[in-house]
Each structure stands twice: as structure tokens, then as C-alpha cells.
Amino acid sequence: MLNALVTYAAEEAEAPNPLIPAWYDIIWSAVCFIIILFVFWKVALPRMKKMLDERSAAIEGNIAKADEAQRKAEAALEEYTSQLAEARKEAGEIRDAAREDGKKIVAEAKDTASAEAARLTSTAHAQIEAERQTALVSLRSEVGTLALDLAGGVIGETLADDAKAQAVVDRFLAELEESEGAKA
């Protein structure tokens, strides 16, 4: 057994390092690596580059579209804001014009009402004056008749002359009006 151990130890002393492969493994590994590298370089890498370029172009295109859409949205927002400001300004002008129109309508209504009131007042004054004149004429005639009857009863004779009787009544009424005017 000792002999077998010594033989085994001797064989192990000559055994290669397991971390360093044999030269034929290195050559075949290098050939496989070069073939895989060549296939990767010629087939996979161009496809990946093409795919990445397409993806990059798509992303850049989407970014450009997004920038354009944002510019359009900002332009639309500015236009909307300007239209809104213009509409508010126009609404203010319409409101001011409506107030002015309202003031004019109120002033016209007041003027119309004043004119109508003046017309009604003058019509009423004219009607009152006409009724007063009618009443005065009626009163003169009745007072004249009564005065003639009374004067005839006092004098004892009838006053048959209408012109003379009318003159007496008119003179009497004129004196009565003068005496009332002097008291006032």
C-alpha cells in the first residue's frame, strides 16, 4: 500500500494544473469563439443595430410629434386665451352699452311721462276753465232771473225789457266781483 501511495503521489506530481486547460482545448475553444464572434458580428449585431436605429428613429419621431403637438396646444391655448379676453371685453362693452341704453330709456320715459303729465294738466285746466265758464254763464243767467224777479217784487213792476234787465244784472255782477277782488 505504501507503494501504491507513492505511485499515486508521483503521478499526481506530474498532473497538469486544473486551472490551465490543455493546448488542444484552448485551440478548439478559440476556433469556436471566433466562429461565434464572426456570426454575431455579421448577423446579430447588424440586426440589433438596425432594431436600435428604428427604435431611436421612432422615439425621435414621437418626441418631434409630441413637441409639435405641444406647440399646437400652446398656440391653441394662446388663441383661446385671447378670444376669451376679447369676449370678456366685448361683454363689458355690451353691458356698458346696455346700461347707457337703460339710462336713455329711463330718461325718455321720464320725459314722456312729464310731457304726458303736462298735457293732462293743461287738458284738465282747460276743461276746468270751460266748466267754470259754463257754470258762470249758467249762474249769471239764473242770478239774473232771480235778481229781476226780486227787483220786480221790490219795485212792484216787472222788468220786461230783456236788454235793460241784462245790463242791470251784468252791472250788479261786475260790482260784486270788484268787491270780492278788493277783499282779497
Backbone hydrogen bonds in HBPLUS format (Angstrom, degrees):
<---DONOR---> <-ACCEPTOR-->    atom                        ^
c    i                          cat <-CA-CA->   ^        H-A-AA   ^      H-
h    n   atom  resd res      DA  || num        DHA   H-A  angle D-A-AA Bond
n    s   type  num  typ     dist DA aas  dist angle  dist       angle   num
A0005-LEU N   A0001-MET O   2.92 MM   4  6.20 152.1  2.00 148.9 156.1     1
A0006-VAL N   A0002-LEU O   2.98 MM   4  6.20 159.0  2.03 148.9 154.2     2
A0007-THR N   A0003-ASN O   2.96 MM   4  6.17 159.0  2.01 148.8 154.7     3
A0008-TYR N   A0004-ALA O   2.86 MM   4  5.95 154.5  1.93 138.7 146.7     4
A0009-ALA N   A0005-LEU O   2.84 MM   4  5.99 154.8  1.90 146.0 152.9     5
A0010-ALA N   A0006-VAL O   2.90 MM   4  6.06 149.6  1.99 144.7 152.9     6
A0011-GLU N   A0007-THR O   2.94 MM   4  6.17 159.7  1.99 150.3 155.2     7
A0012-GLU N   A0008-TYR O   2.94 MM   4  6.10 146.6  2.05 140.3 150.2     8
A0013-ALA N   A0009-ALA O   2.99 MM   4  6.11 137.1  2.17 136.3 147.0     9
A0015-ALA N   A0012-GLU O   3.26 MM   3  4.96 149.3  2.35  93.3 102.3    10
A0020-ILE N   A0017-ASN O   3.20 MM   3  5.55 145.5  2.33 107.6 116.5    11
A0025-ASP N   A0022-ALA O   3.13 MM   3  5.37 126.4  2.43 101.9 115.4    12
A0026-ILE N   A0022-ALA O   3.14 MM   4  6.49 152.0  2.22 149.7 157.9    13
A0027-ILE N   A0023-TRP O   3.06 MM   4  6.34 157.1  2.11 150.4 156.0    14
A0028-TRP N   A0024-TYR O   3.05 MM   4  6.20 174.0  2.06 147.1 148.9    15
A0029-SER N   A0025-ASP O   2.90 MM   4  5.87 153.2  1.97 141.8 150.1    16
A0030-ALA N   A0026-ILE O   2.90 MM   4  6.02 149.9  1.99 142.3 150.5    17
A0031-VAL N   A0027-ILE O   2.90 MM   4  6.21 157.0  1.96 153.9 160.0    18
A0032-CYS N   A0028-TRP O   3.02 MM   4  6.19 166.0  2.04 147.2 150.8    19
A0033-PHE N   A0029-SER O   2.86 MM   4  5.99 155.1  1.92 142.6 150.5    20
A0034-ILE N   A0030-ALA O   2.86 MM   4  6.06 155.8  1.92 148.9 154.8    21
A0035-ILE N   A0031-VAL O   2.98 MM   4  6.22 159.6  2.02 150.5 155.9    22
A0036-ILE N   A0032-CYS O   2.89 MM   4  6.09 168.2  1.91 153.3 156.8    23
A0037-LEU N   A0033-PHE O   2.77 MM   4  5.88 154.4  1.83 144.0 152.5    24
A0038-PHE N   A0034-ILE O   2.80 MM   4  5.94 156.0  1.86 146.3 152.6    25
A0039-VAL N   A0035-ILE O   2.94 MM   4  6.17 165.7  1.96 153.8 157.1    26
A0040-PHE N   A0036-ILE O   2.84 MM   4  5.96 163.5  1.87 149.1 154.6    27
A0041-TRP N   A0037-LEU O   2.76 MM   4  5.85 157.0  1.81 145.6 153.0    28
A0042-LYS N   A0038-PHE O   2.87 MM   4  5.99 159.0  1.91 151.0 155.9    29
A0043-VAL N   A0039-VAL O   2.80 MM   4  5.59 155.8  1.86 150.0 156.0    30
A0045-LEU N   A0040-PHE O   2.76 MM   5  5.82 165.1  1.78 172.1 168.9    31
A0047-ARG N   A0043-VAL O   3.37 MM   4  6.46 159.2  2.41 143.6 149.5    32
A0048-MET N   A0044-ALA O   2.86 MM   4  6.08 160.3  1.90 154.2 160.1    33
A0049-LYS N   A0045-LEU O   2.81 MM   4  5.97 158.0  1.86 150.7 157.7    34
A0050-LYS N   A0046-PRO O   2.77 MM   4  5.92 159.1  1.81 147.2 153.1    35
A0051-MET N   A0047-ARG O   2.86 MM   4  6.05 161.4  1.89 148.3 153.6    36
A0052-LEU N   A0048-MET O   2.80 MM   4  6.00 159.1  1.84 149.0 155.0    37
A0053-ASP N   A0049-LYS O   2.80 MM   4  5.98 151.5  1.88 146.1 154.5    38
A0054-GLU N   A0050-LYS O   2.89 MM   4  6.12 158.0  1.94 149.1 155.0    39
A0055-ARG N   A0051-MET O   2.89 MM   4  6.08 159.8  1.93 146.2 152.5    40
A0056-SER N   A0052-LEU O   2.80 MM   4  5.91 154.4  1.86 142.1 149.8    41
A0057-ALA N   A0053-ASP O   2.79 MM   4  6.00 158.8  1.84 148.0 153.9    42
A0058-ALA N   A0054-GLU O   2.80 MM   4  6.01 157.6  1.85 147.8 154.5    43
A0059-ILE N   A0055-ARG O   2.87 MM   4  6.06 159.0  1.91 147.5 153.5    44
A0060-GLU N   A0056-SER O   2.82 MM   4  6.04 163.7  1.85 150.0 155.0    45
A0061-GLY N   A0057-ALA O   2.74 MM   4  5.89 155.1  1.80 146.5 154.2    46
A0062-ASN N   A0058-ALA O   2.81 MM   4  6.00 156.9  1.86 147.3 153.8    47
A0063-ILE N   A0059-ILE O   2.78 MM   4  6.02 151.9  1.86 147.3 155.9    48
A0064-ALA N   A0060-GLU O   2.80 MM   4  6.05 155.7  1.86 145.6 152.5    49
A0065-LYS N   A0061-GLY O   2.79 MM   4  6.04 157.8  1.84 147.6 154.3    50
A0066-ALA N   A0062-ASN O   2.77 MM   4  5.92 153.2  1.84 143.5 151.4    51
A0067-ASP N   A0063-ILE O   2.78 MM   4  6.03 154.8  1.85 147.6 154.7    52
A0068-GLU N   A0064-ALA O   2.86 MM   4  6.08 159.4  1.90 148.7 154.5    53
A0069-ALA N   A0065-LYS O   2.77 MM   4  5.96 157.6  1.82 146.3 153.3    54
A0070-GLN N   A0066-ALA O   2.78 MM   4  5.96 150.6  1.87 143.0 151.7    55
A0071-ARG N   A0067-ASP O   2.84 MM   4  6.12 155.3  1.90 147.5 154.2    56
A0072-LYS N   A0068-GLU O   2.85 MM   4  6.11 159.5  1.89 149.1 155.0    57
A0073-ALA N   A0069-ALA O   2.81 MM   4  6.01 154.1  1.87 144.2 152.0    58
A0074-GLU N   A0070-GLN O   2.82 MM   4  6.03 155.5  1.88 147.6 154.3    59
A0075-ALA N   A0071-ARG O   2.83 MM   4  6.06 157.5  1.88 147.6 154.2    60
A0076-ALA N   A0072-LYS O   2.77 MM   4  5.99 158.1  1.82 148.3 155.0    61
A0077-LEU N   A0073-ALA O   2.79 MM   4  5.96 151.4  1.87 143.3 151.8    62
A0078-GLU N   A0074-GLU O   2.83 MM   4  6.09 157.8  1.88 148.4 154.1    63
A0079-GLU N   A0075-ALA O   2.86 MM   4  6.09 159.6  1.90 148.2 154.2    64
A0080-TYR N   A0076-ALA O   2.76 MM   4  5.93 159.1  1.80 147.5 153.9    65
A0081-THR N   A0077-LEU O   2.77 MM   4  5.94 158.8  1.82 148.1 154.4    66
A0082-SER N   A0078-GLU O   2.82 MM   4  6.06 158.8  1.87 148.4 154.3    67
A0083-GLN N   A0079-GLU O   2.81 MM   4  6.02 158.8  1.86 149.6 156.0    68
A0084-LEU N   A0080-TYR O   2.77 MM   4  5.93 153.2  1.84 147.0 155.1    69
A0085-ALA N   A0081-THR O   2.87 MM   4  6.10 157.1  1.92 146.9 153.0    70
A0086-GLU N   A0082-SER O   2.85 MM   4  6.03 157.6  1.90 145.7 152.5    71
A0087-ALA N   A0083-GLN O   2.76 MM   4  5.93 153.7  1.82 145.0 152.7    72
A0088-ARG N   A0084-LEU O   2.85 MM   4  6.08 153.9  1.92 145.7 152.9    73
A0089-LYS N   A0085-ALA O   2.89 MM   4  6.11 156.1  1.95 145.6 152.6    74
A0090-GLU N   A0086-GLU O   2.81 MM   4  6.02 160.7  1.85 148.9 154.6    75
A0091-ALA N   A0087-ALA O   2.79 MM   4  5.95 153.4  1.86 144.2 152.0    76
A0092-GLY N   A0088-ARG O   2.90 MM   4  6.13 152.5  1.98 144.4 151.7    77
A0093-GLU N   A0089-LYS O   2.90 MM   4  6.24 154.7  1.97 148.2 155.3    78
A0094-ILE N   A0090-GLU O   2.82 MM   4  6.08 158.5  1.87 149.8 155.9    79
A0095-ARG N   A0091-ALA O   2.82 MM   4  5.99 155.8  1.88 145.2 152.4    80
A0096-ASP N   A0092-GLY O   2.84 MM   4  6.08 158.3  1.89 148.2 154.0    81
A0097-ALA N   A0093-GLU O   2.80 MM   4  6.01 159.3  1.84 148.7 155.0    82
A0098-ALA N   A0094-ILE O   2.80 MM   4  5.99 152.5  1.87 145.7 153.7    83
A0099-ARG N   A0095-ARG O   2.92 MM   4  6.21 150.9  2.01 144.4 152.4    84
A0100-GLU N   A0096-ASP O   2.90 MM   4  6.20 160.3  1.94 150.0 155.3    85
A0101-ASP N   A0097-ALA O   2.78 MM   4  6.02 161.2  1.81 150.0 155.8    86
A0102-GLY N   A0098-ALA O   2.77 MM   4  5.94 152.7  1.84 143.2 151.4    87
A0103-LYS N   A0099-ARG O   2.84 MM   4  6.15 155.9  1.90 149.5 155.7    88
A0104-LYS N   A0100-GLU O   2.85 MM   4  6.16 157.7  1.90 150.5 157.0    89
A0105-ILE N   A0101-ASP O   2.77 MM   4  6.01 159.2  1.81 151.0 157.0    90
A0106-VAL N   A0102-GLY O   2.85 MM   4  6.07 160.3  1.89 150.0 155.4    91
A0107-ALA N   A0103-LYS O   2.84 MM   4  6.04 160.1  1.88 148.0 153.9    92
A0108-GLU N   A0104-LYS O   2.75 MM   4  5.96 160.8  1.78 151.9 157.5    93
A0109-ALA N   A0105-ILE O   2.80 MM   4  5.96 155.1  1.86 145.6 153.2    94
A0110-LYS N   A0106-VAL O   2.83 MM   4  6.08 153.4  1.90 147.1 154.6    95
A0111-ASP N   A0107-ALA O   2.82 MM   4  6.09 161.1  1.85 149.7 155.2    96
A0112-THR N   A0108-GLU O   2.75 MM   4  5.93 162.6  1.78 150.8 156.1    97
A0113-ALA N   A0109-ALA O   2.76 MM   4  5.89 157.8  1.81 144.3 151.3    98
A0114-SER N   A0110-LYS O   2.75 MM   4  5.95 155.4  1.81 148.6 155.9    99
A0115-ALA N   A0111-ASP O   2.80 MM   4  6.02 161.1  1.84 150.6 156.1   100
A0116-GLU N   A0112-THR O   2.77 MM   4  5.96 159.6  1.81 148.6 155.0   101
A0117-ALA N   A0113-ALA O   2.76 MM   4  5.91 154.9  1.82 144.1 151.7   102
A0118-ALA N   A0114-SER O   2.79 MM   4  6.01 157.2  1.84 147.6 154.1   103
A0119-ARG N   A0115-ALA O   2.78 MM   4  6.00 157.8  1.83 147.9 154.6   104
A0120-LEU N   A0116-GLU O   2.76 MM   4  5.97 162.9  1.79 149.7 154.7   105
A0121-THR N   A0117-ALA O   2.77 MM   4  5.92 153.6  1.84 145.0 153.1   106
A0122-SER N   A0118-ALA O   2.81 MM   4  6.02 162.3  1.84 149.3 154.2   107
A0123-THR N   A0119-ARG O   2.80 MM   4  5.98 155.5  1.86 147.9 155.7   108
A0124-ALA N   A0120-LEU O   2.76 MM   4  5.92 156.3  1.82 143.8 151.0   109
A0125-HIS N   A0121-THR O   2.75 MM   4  6.01 158.3  1.80 150.0 156.3   110
A0126-ALA N   A0122-SER O   2.81 MM   4  5.99 158.1  1.86 144.7 151.2   111
A0127-GLN N   A0123-THR O   2.80 MM   4  6.02 157.5  1.85 148.4 155.1   112
A0128-ILE N   A0124-ALA O   2.74 MM   4  5.95 158.0  1.79 149.1 155.7   113
A0129-GLU N   A0125-HIS O   2.78 MM   4  5.97 158.2  1.82 147.3 153.9   114
A0130-ALA N   A0126-ALA O   2.84 MM   4  6.06 155.3  1.90 145.5 152.6   115
A0131-GLU N   A0127-GLN O   2.86 MM   4  6.08 160.0  1.90 149.1 154.6   116
A0132-ARG N   A0128-ILE O   2.73 MM   4  5.92 149.2  1.82 144.8 154.6   117
A0133-GLN N   A0129-GLU O   2.82 MM   4  6.07 156.8  1.88 147.0 153.1   118
A0134-THR N   A0130-ALA O   2.85 MM   4  6.09 156.3  1.90 145.4 152.6   119
A0135-ALA N   A0131-GLU O   2.74 MM   4  5.91 160.3  1.77 145.6 151.7   120
A0136-LEU N   A0132-ARG O   2.70 MM   4  5.89 151.7  1.78 145.7 154.5   121
A0137-VAL N   A0133-GLN O   2.81 MM   4  6.04 161.4  1.84 149.2 153.8   122
A0138-SER N   A0134-THR O   2.87 MM   4  6.04 164.0  1.89 149.6 154.8   123
A0139-LEU N   A0135-ALA O   2.68 MM   4  5.79 155.2  1.74 145.1 153.1   124
A0140-ARG N   A0136-LEU O   2.78 MM   4  5.94 160.8  1.81 148.8 154.0   125
A0141-SER N   A0137-VAL O   2.99 MM   4  6.18 160.0  2.04 146.6 152.2   126
A0142-GLU N   A0138-SER O   2.96 MM   4  6.24 161.0  2.00 148.5 153.7   127
A0143-VAL N   A0139-LEU O   2.63 MM   4  5.76 166.9  1.65 157.3 162.1   128
A0144-GLY N   A0140-ARG O   2.67 MM   4  5.64 154.9  1.73 142.0 150.4   129
A0145-THR N   A0141-SER O   2.99 MM   4  6.15 155.6  2.05 140.4 146.6   130
A0146-LEU N   A0142-GLU O   2.87 MM   4  6.10 163.9  1.90 150.0 154.8   131
A0147-ALA N   A0143-VAL O   2.66 MM   4  5.80 159.2  1.71 152.0 158.7   132
A0148-LEU N   A0144-GLY O   2.87 MM   4  5.99 157.4  1.92 146.9 152.8   133
A0149-ASP N   A0145-THR O   2.95 MM   4  6.14 157.9  2.00 145.5 152.1   134
A0150-LEU N   A0146-LEU O   2.80 MM   4  6.03 159.3  1.85 149.4 155.5   135
A0151-ALA N   A0147-ALA O   2.69 MM   4  5.81 162.5  1.72 148.3 154.4   136
A0152-GLY N   A0148-LEU O   2.71 MM   4  5.79 153.4  1.78 142.0 150.3   137
A0153-GLY N   A0149-ASP O   2.92 MM   4  6.11 147.4  2.02 138.3 147.5   138
A0154-VAL N   A0150-LEU O   2.81 MM   4  6.12 149.8  1.90 149.7 158.5   139
A0155-ILE N   A0151-ALA O   2.76 MM   4  5.84 171.2  1.77 154.1 157.2   140
A0156-GLY N   A0152-GLY O   2.68 MM   4  5.31 139.7  1.84 129.6 142.7   141
A0165-ALA N   A0161-ASP O   2.92 MM   4  6.08 160.8  1.96 151.6 157.9   142
A0166-GLN N   A0162-ASP O   2.81 MM   4  5.86 157.2  1.86 145.8 152.4   143
A0167-ALA N   A0163-ALA O   3.06 MM   4  6.20 154.9  2.12 143.3 149.3   144
A0168-VAL N   A0164-LYS O   3.08 MM   4  6.33 155.6  2.15 148.1 154.0   145
A0169-VAL N   A0165-ALA O   3.03 MM   4  6.29 161.1  2.07 150.9 155.7   146
A0170-ASP N   A0166-GLN O   2.94 MM   4  6.13 164.5  1.97 151.3 155.6   147
A0171-ARG N   A0167-ALA O   3.01 MM   4  6.12 162.6  2.04 148.0 152.5   148
A0172-PHE N   A0168-VAL O   3.00 MM   4  6.14 157.6  2.05 145.7 152.1   149
A0173-LEU N   A0169-VAL O   2.93 MM   4  6.18 162.3  1.96 155.6 159.8   150
A0174-ALA N   A0170-ASP O   2.94 MM   4  6.08 157.5  1.99 149.8 156.1   151
A0175-GLU N   A0171-ARG O   2.99 MM   4  6.20 159.5  2.03 148.7 153.8   152
A0176-LEU N   A0172-PHE O   3.00 MM   4  6.23 147.9  2.11 141.5 151.0   153
A0177-GLU N   A0173-LEU O   2.89 MM   4  6.16 154.1  1.96 149.4 155.8   154
A0178-GLU N   A0174-ALA O   2.97 MM   4  6.20 156.5  2.03 148.6 154.9   155
A0179-SER N   A0175-GLU O   3.02 MM   4  6.19 154.8  2.09 143.6 150.2   156
A0180-GLU N   A0176-LEU O   3.09 MM   4  6.33 148.3  2.19 142.0 150.2   157
A0181-GLY N   A0177-GLU O   2.90 MM   4  6.14 151.6  1.98 146.1 154.2   158
A0182-ALA N   A0178-GLU O   2.97 MM   4  6.14 146.5  2.09 145.5 153.7   159
A0183-LYS N   A0179-SER O   3.28 MM   4  6.40 141.2  2.44 134.3 143.1   160
A0184-ALA N   A0180-GLU O   3.27 MM   4  6.48 145.6  2.39 141.3 149.6   161
